[in-house]
Every structure is written in C-alpha cells, then in structure tokens.
Amino acid sequence: FKEMNMEPTRVITAGGGTKNRTWMQIISDILGMEITIPEDYQSSAYGDAMMAAIGVGTLKDFKDLKAALPKGTVIKPNMENHKIYEKYYKNFIKLYLNNKELMHELKEL
C-alpha cells in the first residue's frame, strides 16, 4: 500500500484468527498500526455489504460507511516490537525470494 500511496490508517480484522489475542498483537506490532477486532468476528461480509450500501444510496459515502462500521476491541501496536520486526523485514523478503521454489518442492516429497 505504501508503494501505491494508499497507506491505510487502521486495520479491521475478521475470522477465527481474531480470537487469538497474542496473534493479533503480533500482527499489530508488525504493521505498526492499531487493529480493530469487531464484536462479531465473522464480519468478512460487512465490507461487501457496506460498499453495496454506498452503491444503492443507503449510505452517502465512505465517511458514512466509516461511522456505520461495527465497534470492537482495539489492539495498539508495541512500537518497540515494530522496530524489531522492521529491522528484519528485508532479511525475511530475501529468504522468501531465495526459498519460494524450494518450499513448493517440499510438498512433492
């Protein structure tokens, strides 16, 4: 998103993984952003429904959409952890690019 000048200001999660608070804290720390976990963790379809509501005129615009989003738990990033993750991100990308084909070979064994 940063490369496209579309940097998000917050993340809203959905699905079963949101039940694991430790995992959500790690994700928040990696991103360096707040994560909102809606009360109804199975809210993946909300985004589609809200966009449709704008399309049919039920909601006026994205500002109205933002106000209509469900509330939930907000997890704030630990910026010290974020700095650590950021430090190793370039190494992670190099490791991934150098091993992505090898990873696919493992499933063939």
Phi and psi in degrees as GROMACS dihedral restraints (atoms count N, CA, C in turn):
[ dihedral_restraints ]
;  ai    aj    ak    al  type     phi  dphi    fc
    3     4     5     6     1   -58.6    20    10
    4     5     6     7     1   -41.6    20    10
    6     7     8     9     1   -64.7    20    10
    7     8     9    10     1   -24.0    20    10
    9    10    11    12     1  -100.2    20    10
   10    11    12    13     1    10.8    20    10
   12    13    14    15     1    55.0    20    10
   13    14    15    16     1    38.7    20    10
   15    16    17    18     1  -127.7    20    10
   16    17    18    19     1    44.0    20    10
   18    19    20    21     1   -66.1    20    10
   19    20    21    22     1   122.9    20    10
   21    22    23    24     1   -70.3    20    10
   22    23    24    25     1   156.3    20    10
   24    25    26    27     1  -103.2    20    10
   25    26    27    28     1   -16.9    20    10
   27    28    29    30     1  -158.5    20    10
   28    29    30    31     1   164.3    20    10
   30    31    32    33     1  -124.5    20    10
   31    32    33    34     1   134.2    20    10
   33    34    35    36     1  -113.0    20    10
   34    35    36    37     1   125.1    20    10
   36    37    38    39     1   -98.9    20    10
   37    38    39    40     1   168.2    20    10
   39    40    41    42     1  -156.2    20    10
   40    41    42    43     1   158.0    20    10
   42    43    44    45     1   100.2    20    10
   43    44    45    46     1   175.6    20    10
   45    46    47    48     1   -62.6    20    10
   46    47    48    49     1   -30.1    20    10
   48    49    50    51     1   -61.6    20    10
   49    50    51    52     1   -21.1    20    10
   51    52    53    54     1   -69.9    20    10
   52    53    54    55     1   -13.9    20    10
   54    55    56    57     1   -73.7    20    10
   55    56    57    58     1   -18.0    20    10
   57    58    59    60     1   -94.9    20    10
   58    59    60    61     1    99.0    20    10
   60    61    62    63     1   -64.8    20    10
   61    62    63    64     1   -33.5    20    10
   63    64    65    66     1   -63.3    20    10
   64    65    66    67     1   -44.8    20    10
   66    67    68    69     1   -62.9    20    10
   67    68    69    70     1   -41.9    20    10
   69    70    71    72     1   -65.2    20    10
   70    71    72    73     1   -35.8    20    10
   72    73    74    75     1   -66.1    20    10
   73    74    75    76     1   -40.8    20    10
   75    76    77    78     1   -61.6    20    10
   76    77    78    79     1   -45.3    20    10
   78    79    80    81     1   -61.7    20    10
   79    80    81    82     1   -44.5    20    10
   81    82    83    84     1   -60.2    20    10
   82    83    84    85     1   -43.2    20    10
   84    85    86    87     1   -64.2    20    10
   85    86    87    88     1   -44.0    20    10
   87    88    89    90     1   -60.8    20    10
   88    89    90    91     1   -46.7    20    10
   90    91    92    93     1   -73.8    20    10
   91    92    93    94     1   -26.5    20    10
   93    94    95    96     1    70.0    20    10
   94    95    96    97     1    29.9    20    10
   96    97    98    99     1  -136.4    20    10
   97    98    99   100     1   156.5    20    10
   99   100   101   102     1   -67.8    20    10
  100   101   102   103     1   145.7    20    10
  102   103   104   105     1  -120.2    20    10
  103   104   105   106     1   132.1    20    10
  105   106   107   108     1  -104.5    20    10
  106   107   108   109     1   129.2    20    10
  108   109   110   111     1  -108.6    20    10
  109   110   111   112     1   107.4    20    10
  111   112   113   114     1   -59.5    20    10
  112   113   114   115     1   153.2    20    10
  114   115   116   117     1   -56.7    20    10
  115   116   117   118     1   -41.8    20    10
  117   118   119   120     1   -92.0    20    10
  118   119   120   121     1    99.7    20    10
  120   121   122   123     1   -65.7    20    10
  121   122   123   124     1   -17.5    20    10
  123   124   125   126     1   -94.3    20    10
  124   125   126   127     1    56.0    20    10
  126   127   128   129     1  -105.4    20    10
  127   128   129   130     1    22.4    20    10
  129   130   131   132     1   -57.2    20    10
  130   131   132   133     1   -35.8    20    10
  132   133   134   135     1   -75.1    20    10
  133   134   135   136     1   -12.8    20    10
  135   136   137   138     1   -55.7    20    10
  136   137   138   139     1   -44.9    20    10
  138   139   140   141     1   -58.3    20    10
  139   140   141   142     1   -46.6    20    10
  141   142   143   144     1   -62.9    20    10
  142   143   144   145     1   -44.1    20    10
  144   145   146   147     1   -64.8    20    10
  145   146   147   148     1   -40.5    20    10
  147   148   149   150     1   -67.0    20    10
  148   149   150   151     1   -40.5    20    10
  150   151   152   153     1   -63.9    20    10
  151   152   153   154     1   -39.7    20    10
  153   154   155   156     1   -64.0    20    10
  154   155   156   157     1   -36.9    20    10
  156   157   158   159     1   -62.8    20    10
  157   158   159   160     1   -35.7    20    10
  159   160   161   162     1   -67.6    20    10
  160   161   162   163     1   -43.4    20    10
  162   163   164   165     1   -59.4    20    10
  163   164   165   166     1   -36.6    20    10
  165   166   167   168     1   -96.3    20    10
  166   167   168   169     1    -0.5    20    10
  168   169   170   171     1    91.4    20    10
  169   170   171   172     1     2.8    20    10
  171   172   173   174     1   -66.3    20    10
  172   173   174   175     1   -39.4    20    10
  174   175   176   177     1  -110.6    20    10
  175   176   177   178     1   138.9    20    10
  177   178   179   180     1   -70.5    20    10
  178   179   180   181     1   -45.5    20    10
  180   181   182   183     1  -160.7    20    10
  181   182   183   184     1  -172.6    20    10
  183   184   185   186     1   -68.2    20    10
  184   185   186   187     1   -25.5    20    10
  186   187   188   189     1   -64.5    20    10
  187   188   189   190     1   -44.2    20    10
  189   190   191   192     1   -64.2    20    10
  190   191   192   193     1   -38.8    20    10
  192   193   194   195     1   -60.8    20    10
  193   194   195   196     1   -45.8    20    10
  195   196   197   198     1   -58.9    20    10
  196   197   198   199     1   -42.0    20    10
  198   199   200   201     1   -67.0    20    10
  199   200   201   202     1   -27.2    20    10
  201   202   203   204     1   -88.3    20    10
  202   203   204   205     1    -7.8    20    10
  204   205   206   207     1   -64.4    20    10
  205   206   207   208     1   145.9    20    10
  207   208   209   210     1   -65.9    20    10
  208   209   210   211     1   145.5    20    10
  210   211   212   213     1   -82.2    20    10
  211   212   213   214     1   168.4    20    10
  213   214   215   216     1  -176.1    20    10
  214   215   216   217     1  -160.8    20    10
  216   217   218   219     1   -84.2    20    10
  217   218   219   220     1   134.9    20    10
  219   220   221   222     1  -108.0    20    10
  220   221   222   223     1   127.1    20    10
  222   223   224   225     1  -107.0    20    10
  223   224   225   226     1   124.2    20    10
  225   226   227   228     1   -95.8    20    10
  226   227   228   229     1   141.3    20    10
  228   229   230   231     1   -73.0    20    10
  229   230   231   232     1   148.5    20    10
  231   232   233   234     1   -90.0    20    10
  232   233   234   235     1   106.1    20    10
  234   235   236   237     1   -68.1    20    10
  235   236   237   238     1   -23.1    20    10
  237   238   239   240     1   -66.3    20    10
  238   239   240   241     1   -42.9    20    10
  240   241   242   243     1   -64.9    20    10
  241   242   243   244     1   -39.4    20    10
  243   244   245   246     1   -57.8    20    10
  244   245   246   247     1   -42.6    20    10
  246   247   248   249     1   -61.3    20    10
  247   248   249   250     1   -38.2    20    10
  249   250   251   252     1   -66.4    20    10
  250   251   252   253     1   -47.7    20    10
  252   253   254   255     1   -61.1    20    10
  253   254   255   256     1   -41.9    20    10
  255   256   257   258     1   -61.7    20    10
  256   257   258   259     1   -39.2    20    10
  258   259   260   261     1   -59.9    20    10
  259   260   261   262     1   -37.9    20    10
  261   262   263   264     1   -97.1    20    10
  262   263   264   265     1    -2.0    20    10
  264   265   266   267     1   -60.7    20    10
  265   266   267   268     1   -44.3    20    10
  267   268   269   270     1   -60.6    20    10
  268   269   270   271     1   -39.5    20    10
  270   271   272   273     1   -64.5    20    10
  271   272   273   274     1   -40.7    20    10
  273   274   275   276     1   -59.4    20    10
  274   275   276   277     1   -45.2    20    10
  276   277   278   279     1   -61.8    20    10
  277   278   279   280     1   -44.2    20    10
  279   280   281   282     1   -60.6    20    10
  280   281   282   283     1   -45.6    20    10
  282   283   284   285     1   -60.7    20    10
  283   284   285   286     1   -44.1    20    10
  285   286   287   288     1   -61.2    20    10
  286   287   288   289     1   -51.6    20    10
  288   289   290   291     1   -61.6    20    10
  289   290   291   292     1   -36.1    20    10
  291   292   293   294     1   -76.3    20    10
  292   293   294   295     1   -18.9    20    10
  294   295   296   297     1  -119.1    20    10
  295   296   297   298     1     0.6    20    10
  297   298   299   300     1   -63.0    20    10
  298   299   300   301     1   -37.1    20    10
  300   301   302   303     1   -70.5    20    10
  301   302   303   304     1   -40.2    20    10
  303   304   305   306     1   -61.7    20    10
  304   305   306   307     1   -37.7    20    10
  306   307   308   309     1   -60.1    20    10
  307   308   309   310     1   -38.8    20    10
  309   310   311   312     1   -70.2    20    10
  310   311   312   313     1   -29.4    20    10
  312   313   314   315     1   -67.6    20    10
  313   314   315   316     1   -29.5    20    10
  315   316   317   318     1   -61.5    20    10
  316   317   318   319     1   -36.1    20    10
  318   319   320   321     1   -71.7    20    10
  319   320   321   322     1   -16.0    20    10
  321   322   323   324     1   -85.0    20    10
  322   323   324   325     1   -12.6    20    10
